[in-house]
Amino acid sequence: MVFSSIVFLFAFLPPVLAVYYLAPGKLRNLVLLLASLIFYAWGEPVYCLLMGYSILWNYVMGLDIARQQEKGKRGKGSLALGVAVDLLILGFFKYYGFLAQNLEALLSVKLPALSLSLPIGLSFYTFQSISYLADVYRGKAKSQKNLISFGLYISMFPQLVAGPIVQYADVDAQLQSREMSRSRFGEGVRYFVVGLGKKVLLANNLGVMYREITALSSLSVLSAWLGVLAYTFQIYFDFSGYSDMAIGLGKMLGFEFQPNFRYPYWATSVTDFWRRWHISLSSWFREYVYIPLGGNRVSTGRHIFNLLVVWACTGLWHGASWNFVVWGLYYGLLLILEKYVLNRLGKGKKGKLPVVGRFYTLVLVMIGWVFFFSPNLQAAGTYLGLLVGQGAVGVVDGASLYYLTTGAVLFLLAALGSTPLPGALWRRLQESDWWDVLTVTGYLVIFLLAVAYLIHDTYNPFLYFRF
């Protein structure tokens, strides 16, 4: 089940909200836990058992860490064991095939072939489990003694299958009590509708264009760039739209989740881009990998090593393929280059040419997406060649002009929607006497258009479900 589906919008969400609000306060966590399990079981009934095991395992290990610390011990062994089992489960389902393939190629070792589908959301709720154990170990949060509350933290349907990754310390208090109000509910509805519009009206149509362009038997240079541009906008509106819907649902239920995107294509450097893109993932790796490795309070050589380790892990987290590892290392090298070369060369000039910085960043990000959407490194290399004319049928052809003209309005809307400009205009309209009418009308139009699109079209995937 996905948020942008008729089943979710009209068959799942309304009764869940009704029961949740009618239930006594002490039972709301249980109601939400049961709803989350139903939500997950809709598409992955077998893997509900795996998630149940993960909940029980981390619940017990969290209590054990606290018990060890009460005895004057650090609980490091319990932390290591808990995290190790979490990573082994993730590694088995996500990386077994990748490992088997590479061992066979390098050492001629034949491992049994297994046909396992990746459980939806496994990467996300595994990282949340590790966050819980680490936060309890470091004293940032107390161990959760209520199994229902802990199960809810792991399985909460708004952010279960594609994030944002919620660190336990951020919601510990909210699991015990949270504010429920009409204003917060209304704000949640607004977040949800905007996210739905991003996903259905922009991302889905951009995805259709991307698929059509990359399916062509031959591409011109312009066609290849249009394909990357379509994917660049698609993945942003797809994932940020999902995140907005998740944050909105959280607000409807009384929870506050941290923003996951902050206009990343408005960034003036690659470093700035990663402060704005998938913020919950970047924060997780900084908090639980980068800082424990020593962060930047080490020698230059060790700092470079730390960055490369974190970005190799970031790439591998996204998928069991060498192109994802290269994608991660690509960003690691760019960040090292910016910190140790470009920033020093441009010292004192920072911020004087933001347009140049934005253009440079966007081009590098678009090149990075080629590694991301390609099935393997060979395909990525071929597509990168097309961008500079190698293997292309020319600079411009009929197909590229067709997609450029027919997609001009869509590209323009996507470009504007990737900047803070619509938000600034919306805030300006708040001063209008017609603000209330404009607000209701605007959100209603977005919702009705999205529903009409969902009824009419069957193309409605979420890109990050496969991670």
N, C-alpha and C positions, 0 to 999 in steps of 0.2 A: 504494500500500500504506500502510495506517495501523497504528499500534501496536495499536489496539483492534480487531483483526480476527483471525479464526481463522487465516487464511493466515500472518499475521505471527507469531502466538503459537505455532503448532505446525508450520509448514512452513519459515519463514524463520529465526527466532531460534535454535532449538535447534541446527541444523547449523552456523550461523555461529559460535555460541559454542564448539561442539565443535572445529571446525577452528582457530579462533582460539587456543584454549588448547593444542591439540596442536602448533601450529606453533612453530618455533624463534623466540626473541625478535626476531631481526633481520627475520623475515618477517611479523611480526604487523601492521605498518603496511600492508604490501601486501595481506594477507588482508582487513583491515578496509576498505581502499580499494576493492577489488574487490566486497566485499559491499555497500558504500555505493552503488556505481555500479549494481549489480543492483537494489537497493532503489529508487533513483530511476528507473531505466529501467522498472520495473514499471508505473508510471503515466504517465511522460513520456519514452518512448524517444527521440523526436526532439530534445527539449531537453537530452539528455545531451551533444550536440555543443556546445550553447551553454555549458553548465557546463564542459565540457572546454576551450573557448576561454578562458573566464574564468580557469580555473586556470593555463593557460599564460601568458596575458597578465600576470596579476598576479605570477606567478613571475618572469618576465623583468623586469618593472618593478621588483620588489623588489631583484633582483640589480643592476639599473642604478643604483638609488638608492645602494646600498652602494658600487658602483664609483665613482660620482661623488664620494662622501664620502671615499673612499680617496685621491682626487686632490686633496683639500682643498676641494672644492666642497660646497655644501649638498644638491644633488640636488633642489632645489625644482621645477625644470622637469619632471623625471621623475615626481615625486609628482603634480604638477598634471595631466600627461598621463595617468598611470595612473588617477587618480580620475575625470578627465573621461570617459574611455572607459567606465569602470564605470557612471557615472551616465547616459551616453548610452544604453547598453544597457538599463538599468533604465527610463529615460524612454521609450524607443521602445516597449518591450513593455507598460509599465504606463500611460503617460500620453499616448500618441499620439492615441488616440481622444478623450480629454478635451480635449487641445490643439486638435485639428481641429474639434471641436464648438464650442469657445468662439471660435476665430478666425473661423469661419463666421458666428457670431452677431454678433460685434463689428465685423468688417471686411469681411464678405461674401467672405472668401477661402475658396475651395473646395479642400480637400486630398483626395487620393485616399483612399477608404474602404478600410480594411484589417480583415480579420477575424482577429485574433490572440488566442489564448488566453494568459493570463498564466502563464508557467512557474512551477510550484510551487516555493516557497522562494526565488525570485529576489531578493526584497527582503532576505531574511535573509542569503543567502550573498554578496550584493553588499556589504552593510554589513560583513561579516566581511573581505572583500577590502580594503575601504577601511581598516579597522582595521589590517590587516597593513601596508599601505603607509605609513600614518601612524606606526605604532609603529617601523618600520624607520627612517623619516625622522627621528624625534625621538630615536632611540637607545634606546628602551625595549626593543627586541629586535633581534637580529641577523637579517640576511636568511637565508631558508631555502634552502640549497643543494641539499637533497634534494627532488627533484620529487615523489616518492611521499609524503613527509611533508607537503609543502605541499598536495598534492592531497587528502590525508586531512583536513587542517584545513578545507578548503573544503567537502568533500563528506561528512564523517562523518555517517552516517545517523541517530544519535540526535538530533542537533539540526539536521539539514539543512533540513527543509521547514517548520518552524514554531518554530525557536529552541530554547532561548535563544540570543541573539546572543553568541557567544564572542569576546572580544577576544583578538587573537593573543598579546599579552604574557602572558596568563593561562595559556596552554597550550603555550607555546614549549618549555619544559623537558619537559613531559609527552609531547610528540611524540617526544622522543629516548629517554626511559626513564620508566617508571611502575611503581608498586607493584601487584603482583597478589597478592591474599590472599583466603582464604575469608571473613574477616570483612568485607572491603570488598565482595566479591561478595554476601554475605548482606544487607548494608546496601542494596546496589543492588536486590536482589529486593524488599526491603520498600518502598523508594521506588516501584518500578515497580508493585507490586500496589496500593498506596494510590492512585497516579495513575490506574490502570486503574479502580478503584472510583469515584473522583471522576468520571471521564469517562463510564463506561458506566452506572453505577447512579444517579448524580445528574444530570449534565449532559444526557444523552440524554433522560431523562424530563421534565426541566424544559423542554427544547427542544420536546418534543411538546406540552406544555401551552402554551407561548408561541405555537407555530404555530396551534394550535386557537383560542386566544383572538383573535389578530390576524386570523384568517380569518373571524371572525364578521361578518355584514353590518352589525350595529350594536353599539355598545359603551356600557355605562354607565360612570360615573366609576370605580366600583370595578373593573369588568372591565379598563379601561384601565390602572389602577395594578397590577392583578394580572399583566397582560401584561408590563409593564415589570419588575416584580419577578421574574417567571419568567426573563426574559432576563438580568437583572442576575446572578442566581445561575447561570444556564446558562453565560454567557460566562466567569465566574470558574472554575467547576469544569471546564469544557471546556479552557480554556487552562492553568490551573494543574495540572490533571490531566496534560495532555500534557507540561508542563515537568517534573513529577515523574517521569514515565516516562522522559523524556530524561535527566534527572540519574541516575536509577536505572540505565539502560542504560550511561551513561558509567562509573558505578562498577563495573558488572560487567566492563567492558573496561579498567579501571584508570585512568580519567580522573576528574578532579574539576571539575565545572561549578558556577558560582556559582548560588545560589538565585535564582529569577525572581519569586517571590511571597512576601509575608510578611504574611498576613492583611490585605489592603488594606481590607476592609469593617470592620475594627476601627479604622481611622484616625480621628483626632480633628480633622482638618482636610484640606482638599484638598491642601495641601502635603505633609502626612503620607501621604495616599493615594498620591501619585506617588513616594514613597520606598518604597512597598510593592508597587505594581502594575507588572508587566512591567519589572522592575528592570533587566534587560539592555538594553532599549531606552532607558530613561531615562538609564542610565549612558553608553550610546553617544552620545546626543545631547549630554550634558553634556561628555563627553571630547573629542568631535571637531567639535562645532558651537558650543556655548555658551561654553566656555572660549576657543577661538580667536577668538571675537567680542569677547572681553574679560570675559566672565562678569559678576560683580557688582562688579568693581574698576574701575568707570567711574562716570560721572555718573548721576544718577537717570533722566534722559531716555534716555540710551544703554542703561541697564540694562533699562528697559521695552521699548525697541526690540529688544534681544537676546532677551528672553523671548518677545515676539510672533513673532519670526522662528523661534525654535526650536519653538514650539508650532504655528505654521502648517506647518512642515516635518513635525512629528510627525503632524499630522492628514493631510497629503497622503501621507505614507508609508503610511498605512493604506488609502488608496484614492483612485482618480482621480475624485473627485466633490466638489462644493462642500460637501456636508453634512459630509464628513470635514474639510475646511478649517475650516468653522465650528466643528466639534467641537473641533479643536485650539485655535482662537482662544478659544473658550469657556473652556477650561482656562487658557489664557494670561492672560486677563482675571481669572479667579478667583484665580489665584496672585498677580497684581499687586495685586488688592484685598486679599488676605490680608496681603501683606507691607507694603504702604504705608498701609493703613487699619485693618483689623481688628486686626492685631498691635499697632499703636500704641494703639488704643483700649483693648485688653485687656491692656496691659502690666502685669505683676505679678500677673495673675489666671490665667495659663496653667496648665492642668491641673486647675483647681478644679471644672470641670463637664464631665468627659469624656463623659458620656452625651449632653449637649446637643451637644457637638462631633461625636460619632459620628452622631447623628441628622441634624444639619445637613449633614454630609459625605455621608452615604448618599443623602439626598434630591437633592442637587446632582449626585451621580454618576449616579443613576437618570435624572435629566433629561438628562444628557449622553448616556446610552445611547440615548435616543430619536433623536438626530442620527446615532448610530452605526448603528443597525439599519434606519433608514428609507432607502428607495431614493433619495430626493431631498429637497431642502429643503421643498418644498411638502408632501410626505407627513409630514415631521417637524413642520411647523407645524400640520398637521391633528391629528396625534396629541397634540401638546402641548396643543392646545385641548381635546381630550377629557379630559385630566387635570384640567382646571379646570371641566369641564361644558359647554364649547362644542361643540355638535354631538352630545353624548351623549344617550342615551335616558332618562337619569335618573341618580340617584346610585347606586342599587342595582337590579339586575334578577335574574331567575331564573338566567341564565347565570353571573353573577358569584358568586351564592351557591353554585351547583353547583361551580365551580372552587375556591372558597374552602374548601368542606367536603371535597371529594374530594382536594384537593391540600394539605390542612392538614399532614399528616404529612411530606410531601415538603418543604414550605416550612420546617417546623420542623427537619428534618434538615439542610437547606441552611443555615439560619440558624446552627445550632450548629456546623456544619462550617466556617463562615466565621470562627469565633472561635478563640482559643487554648485554649478550655475542653476539647475532646476530647484535645488533646495533654497538658494538665495532668493529666487523669484517667488517661491512659495511663501517664504517668510515675509517678503514685501507685500504679498497679497493679504496677509493677516491683518494689515492695517485697513483693508477695505471694509466698507459697511456690508458688503455682500459675502463676507468671509464664511459665515456658517453655511450659506447656500452653496457656495463654491466647494467647500470641503465635502459636504455630503454628496453633491453631484459628482465631483471628481472621483471619489472612492467608489461610488456606486457604478459609474461608467467603467472604471478599470475592472471591477469584479464581474460585471455582466459580460464585458468583452472577453475576459478570460474564460468564463464558463461557456460562452458560445463557442470559443475556440476549442475547448476541451471536448465538447459534444461533437464538433465537426471533424477534428483531426485526431489521429491515433499516435502521432509522433510526440512522445512526452517522457523521454528518459531523464534521469538525473545523472550527470557525468560522474560525480564523486561517489556514487553507490558502489562503483567497482573498486574503490580504494579501501 
